[in-house]
Amino acid sequence: MNRFVTLSLLFILSLSAAVFAADKPNEAVMANTAAMAFRYLDYPEAAASYRRLLDAFPKSGRIKDYTYHWAVALERTGDTQRAAELYQDVVTKYKGRKSAVAGIDSLAMEGVGRCFNKNFKEYAVVIDGQPITKLEVDAELEKVPPFYRGQFDSEEGRQKFLQQLIERRLLMAEAMRAGVAGNPDIHARLEETRENVLIRALIEKEVSQKAQPSEAEIKKHYKEHAKDFQTPEQVRARMIVTPSKAKAEEAYRQAVKKKGLPFDSLAKTHSIDPTSRSGGDLGLVTRGQRPELEPALFNTGKGRTGKPVPIETKHAIVRLESKQGKKLHLRWIVVNTAAEAAKMLETLDADPAAFDSLARRGSVDPSKDAGGDLGLVAKGEVDDAVFAAAAKLKPGAHTRKPVEVRTKYAVFRVEDHIPAGMRPLDQVRAQISGNLAKERQKEVYEKFMGDLKARARIEYPAEPAQQDK
């Protein structure tokens, strides 16, 4: 035991001796002695001190508080049977008595429950004579956030949690034995934590709870701010994205033909969009959220699959290599904007042989690795505008103007269509309640704090006058 704790306990014992040596014991001194023992976690001495205090002053106005602190000290020494009886006295025998302990009745009832759990004989483990019951393990598990609790659901997980609980109890017992709480720095941090917990509890009781709006206020706000709860038109949809119109049409045919494949399966097979992993699921799309998709999404009926539509436009410079029957051998350079395409054309006008290298450097199409080579293509295998522009060229020539290219086509299936309307009160009640409470918490807090300051005597000592030198 460190020197600080030794001195503290000697001081406690000397105070106790002085009190009982006097003809008339002093209640304030005895109460301070008990509180000091409790503060320094000497629970056996605290329990004995509170028992002596109650024996000496059975009609004290603070008897409810003394009984509660005695119960806490006994519980922490392991005498849970007697502690439960005292907790019960707090909420029955001394019901209605004033107390300096915030929420004392609720705390005492919680103490009764804890002691019942400790007295329940179905133990999970016994550590140095102190049992941990299965009910206590369950109670500790309930404190674990739901997101993490799942790892302890199995028997193996429960045993892992029990081992963690054992380690905590052993560490706490060793901290008590080593007198860690007697360290002035540690004690100050404990007091700070205790102070913060009590202040938060007080704010919850006097501010947060009192700032909660009534049902009538919620309904009034809902009515007066109806426009805030209007919902725009929405659709729930899936999509298949392909790099060509021909592939999109094939996916469409498979989706709408009799006994066709499920749309989500087709999306996983044909779509090049990242949504393919979830069967093309777009979730809920609100009007205005995806402007490029809106014409197709909102013009397709509920439960229907729309025909392929272009969803991405880029700009291409196309060169005809040769003609073989109805097929064309093409190369192209695809860029995002017309301005980029214009710069490419300037370079090609200066050096027509640079087509391959420009495609490798600047094209955004996968064909860039082959110098933009598309090989032999038939009508329908590339964008119609591209095929039509290339068909007019002589072999070796390139288009003199950028061609708008539909590089992606999509097939949409609309699974649900939700018209615009007003969200029901039940859906927004929590939102309204939270907003109203937040708005008035500052007002409630300022009034509460103003009342506290008005009842308090707050003095600011005057600064000593500076003497002229």
N, C-alpha and C positions, 0 to 999 in steps of 0.2 A: 504494500500500500504506500502511495507516495506521500511526501511530507504534507502537501496541501490537504489531502483527505484526512490524514492523522490529526492534524490541527483542528480541522472542522469537526470531527467526531468528538475530540476532547472538549471542544467548546460546547457541543450539544450536551454531552454528559455533565459538564460542569453547570450548565444552565439548569438541567433537570434536577441536579442535586440541590442547587440553590433554591429552586422553587419549592421543593418538598421539605426543605429545612425551615422554610418560613411558616409562621403561624397561619397566615392567610395566603393561599396560593394565588398567583397573579395569572389571570386567564390569558392576557395578551402575550406574556412571556412564554407560557406553556404552548400557546398556539404557534408562536414563532419557532419554538424549539422543534415541534412536530413538523412544521412546514420545511424547516432547514434539513431535517433528516430525510424528508421525502424528496426535496430538491436534489440532494446528493445521492439519491438512489439507495439509501440505507433503509430498505423497506421494513426489516424486522424492528429497528429502532423507531421508525415512523409509526408502525402499527401499535407498538407499546405506548408511544407518546400520545397518540389519539385516544387510546383506551383510557389512559390516566386522565386526559383532558375531559372526557365525557363523564368519568366517575366523579371528577371534582366539580363539574359544572353541568349537571343534568338538565338544567332549565335555561341554558344559554340560548340567546337568540340565533346563534350560529350552529346549533346542534345538527341541523340538516347537512351543512357543509362538512362538519367534523365526522359525521357518520359516513358520508360518501368517501372522504379521503381515507378513513380507516378501512373501509371495504376495499378500496383500490390497493392499499398497502398489503392487506391480507391476501388479496388475489395474487399479487406479485411475489408473495412468499410461498404460495402454493396452498394456502388454506382456503380453498374455493368454496367449501361448504359454509363456513362462517361468513365469507365475503358475500355469498349469494343472499344470506339472511339479512345482512346489513343493507345491501342494495335494495332488497325488498322493503326494508323499513323506510328508506328514502322516499319511495313512491307511494307508500301506504300510510305508515305511522306519521310521517312528516309531510304528507301531501298538503299543498297550499302554503307551506312555510316559505319565507323569503330566503333567497340564496344568492351568493356572489358568483356562483358557478353557472355560466351560460348553458342553458339546455340541460340542467342537472337531471331532471326526471327522465329524459330520453337516454342520457348517458347511463343512468342507473339501470334502466330496463335493458340496455345493451349489455351491461355488466351481468345481470341475471342470466341472460342468454349465454354469455361466454362461460360463466361458471357452471351452468347446466351441462354445456358441452364437455367441460373438463371433468365433471362428476360422472358423466356417462362412461360406463366401464368398458366399452368396446374400443380398446386402445389400438392405435396404429403403431406406436413405438413408445418406449419409456426411456428417458435420458436422465441418468443420475437420479433416478427416483421420481422424476417429473414426467407425467404422461402427456402424450399428444394423442387425442382421440381421433377417430375417423371423421367425426363431425367437425372437429377443428380443421382437419386437412381439407374437407369440403368447403369450409368457410374461407380458408386461405385461397383455394382455387377460384372461388367466386370473385376474388379481388383481381385476378389476372384478366387483362383486357381480352375480350372475345376473340380478337384477331390472333392472339398467341395461345389461347387456351386449348385449341385443338390438338396441339402436340402432346398434351397430357391426358388425352381421352383414353388411350389404351392402358392396359395394366402395366406395361413397361414404362409408359409415360408417367403414370401415377407414381410408380416407384421412384422414378427420376425426380419428380417434384418433391416427394417425401424426403429424399436425400438432400435436396436443396434446403428444405425446411429444417432438417436436423442440423445442417451446417450453420444456418442462421442462428438457431438456438444455442449451439455450442459457442459460436463467436460472441453472441450477446452475453452468455454466462461468463466467458473469459474476460470480456470487457468490464463486467461488474467486478470480477475477482481482482483484476489488475487496477481498479480504481480509475479507469479512463475518464469517467464522467467528472472526476474531481479536478481534472486539469482545467485551469481557469479559461483557456481558449475554447476547449470542448464545451464546457459549461455555458459559456457565452453563446456559442452556436446553437446549443440545445434551447436556450432561452429564446433566441431569435426565431427558431423554428416554431416553438410553442406560441410565441407572440403572433407570428404570421398566420398560423392555423386559427387561433382565436379571433383575430381580426377578420379573416376571410369568412368565418362562421357568422360573425356579427353583421358584416356587410350583406351576406346572403339573407339573413333574417330581417334586417332593418331597411335594406335598400332593394336588393334583387326581388325578394318576394313581394314587397309592397309596390314595386314598379310594374308588376304583372297586370295587364289590362283585363277587364271583365269581358264576358261573352258579348254583352251589349255594346261595349266599346269596339270590339273586333268587328261585329256586324255593321256598326255605324261607319267604321273606316272602310270596310269592303264596299259599302253602298256609295260612299262619297268619292272613292277612288276607283270606280269601276273600270275606267280606261286602263289602269295599270295592270289589270288582270285579263285583258283581252289577249287571246292567243291567235297568231297568224295561221294561215292554212299550212297543213303538214301532210307529208306522205311517208309511209314506211315502204322501202323499196330495196330491190337487189339489182345488180347490173353485171353484164359481161362486157369486157372491153377487149377489142381485137385490133390488130394493126392494119386490117384491110376490110373493105366492104364485103368482099366475097366470104371471108371467114365469119363476119358478123351475120350474114344472111344464112350461112350454114348452121350457126348456133341458134338462130331464130327458128329455122325450120325444125330443128330437133326439139325446141322448147314447145312449139305450138302443135306439132303433129299429134294425131291420135295416139294415146299411150306414150307420149314423148317422155324424155328423161327429165327428172326433177331439175328445176332451174339451178339450185345450189350445186348439184353435181356437174352440170354443164359449165358453171362458172369456175369450178375448181379445175376443169379440164381445158377450157378454151381461153379464159380471161388472162390478160397480161397485167391486170391491175393488182395492187397489193391486197385489195379486198377479196381476191380469189380464195385466200386462205380461209375466209369465213363464209364461203359460198356466195360471194358478191354482196354481202349484207352492207347496206348503206345506213341502216338504222333509220331514225326519224330525220327527215330533211325538211327544214322550214323554208317557206317561200322567202327568197332573198338571200338564203345561205349559200346556195350553189347556182349562181346565175347561168353558168354555161350548161347546166343540166335541166334547168327549169322547164323549157318548152316541151321536152320529152316527158319528164316526170309528172308534171301537173296536167298534161293533156292525155295521159293514159288512164283509163278507168281502173277502178279497184278490182284486183284479181286478174287483170289483163297484162299481156306481154306486148310491148310496143315494137314496131318495126325498127330495124337498125337506123341509127342517126349518127352523123358525124359529131364528135364532141371536142376535137382538137384540130385547129388549122395552123399549118406552118407554110413556109414559102420555099420553093425548090427551083433550081436551075437544072434542066433536063437535057441530056445529050443523046442523040440517036447514033448507035454504033452501026446497026445493020437491020435489014428487014428480011425475015424468012417466012414467006407465006403471010399468014395473018398475025404472026408474032413479031414483036419488036425486041431487039437487043438494046437495053437502056443502061445509062449511068445517070446518077443524079447527086446533087449536093442539096441537103435539106438544112435550112436554118430557121430560127424562131421568128424573125421579123423581115418585113420587106426591105428595110434599110440595110440589114446585113446582106440580103441577097443582092441588092444594088452594088454594094462594095465588091462582092464576089464577081459580078459581071464586069466591073471596071478592070479587075485583075485579069480575067479571061480575055477581054478585048485586047489587052497588051500582050498576053502570052496564052493562046488557046491550048497549048500543050500542057499547061499547068493544071488541067481539070482534075487528074487523079490525085495530085499532091494537095490541092485545095480541099478535095473531098475528105482526104485522110485527116487534114488539119482542122477543118472547120465544120464538117457536117455533123448534125446531131442524130442522124439515122444510123442504126447498127451496120448498114452496108458500108460505112466509111472505112472499115478495116480492109475492104476489097476495092478501095478507090471509088466507092459509090456504085459498084457494078451490081445491077439487078438481074442480069442474065436475060434469057428470053421470057417475055411475059405476054400474055394474051389480054384482050379487053376484059375487064372485070377483075383482073388479078392485081391491078394497081388502081389508084384513084382515076376516075373517068377524065378529069381535067388534064391529068398528066398524060394519059394515053392519047387523048385528042390532040394535045399540043405537040407531042413527039411524032405523031403520024404525019404531021405537016412538014417535018424537017427532012433535010437530005442527010445521008449518012455522014457522020463526022461533025455535024453542026449542033449547036446548042440553042436553047430558047433565048430570045433577045430580051424578054421580060420575065420576071419571077412568076411562077405558077402557084396559085393557092392550092395547097395540098391538104386533104383530110387524112391526117396520119393515124387517127384513131376513130373507130366506130364503136358504138355501144348499143346493147340491147337491154332494155329495162323491163322489169316486172314490178308492178305496183301492188303490194300486198294489202295496204290499207290507205285510205284517204280520209284525213281528219280535217273537216272544214273549220274555218276560222270561227271563233266564238269566245265566250267568257269562261274562264276556269271556275269550277264550282268552289264555294266557300270552304268545303272540307279539304280541298287540295291546297288552299293558301292560308288556312287558319294559323298554322304554326309560323309561317312567314310573317303574317301581320302581327301576331302576338310578340314575336321576337323583335320586330322593328319598333313597335310601340313601347315595349319595355326598355329597349336600348335608348330611345329618345327621352324617356322620363327618368331614367336612373340617375342622370346627373342632377336633375332638379331634386329628386328625393334625397340623394346623398348630401347635397348642399344644405337642405333644410335640416336633415338629421345632424350633420356636423355643426350647423349653426346653433341648434338646440343644445348640443353638448358643450359648445364653447360658452353659451349664455349661462349655463348652470355652473360652469367651472370658474374658479378664481385664477386668472392668468395675469401674472405681473412681469413686467420687463424692467429689470433694475436699470436705473439711469446710469449712463456712462459718466465716469468721474471727469469733472471739468479739468481741462488742461491749463496748467499754470503758465502764465507768461514768463518767458525766460528773460 
